[in-house]
């Protein structure tokens, strides 16, 4: 709940000040503080870094990216559709099971 409150407060501030060019440095500072607090509150997920980069793009800050990220991490524990364990398993299976690696088309395995 703490992380969701932080995300909503930051997104509301960004939305309300997105049309004011004078406050752009203040919005970036708030986003940096938000990223740090969410990173600590959510258990240091690396998803926070791309969200922070997206929030730095003018115009994108008016979208509720912090809130969406917190909700997705809260529900799924990660962003859906990504399975980091599978990628690691696929990479290591090439070394432990050479027959699992397919050769070029039309070439038989020895």
MOTA-V133696 format. One record per run of one state. SS is the DSSP state (a for helix, b for strand, c for the rest). FROM is the first residue (numbers start at 1). TO is the last residue. Records with the same first field share a line. If there is no record, write none. Layout:
# MOTA-V133696
SS=FROM-TO + FROM-TO
This chain:
# MOTA-V133696
c=1-1 + 18-20 + 42-46 + 56-59 + 63-64 + 77-83 + 97-97 + 101-110
a=2-17 + 21-41 + 47-55 + 60-62 + 65-76 + 84-96 + 98-100
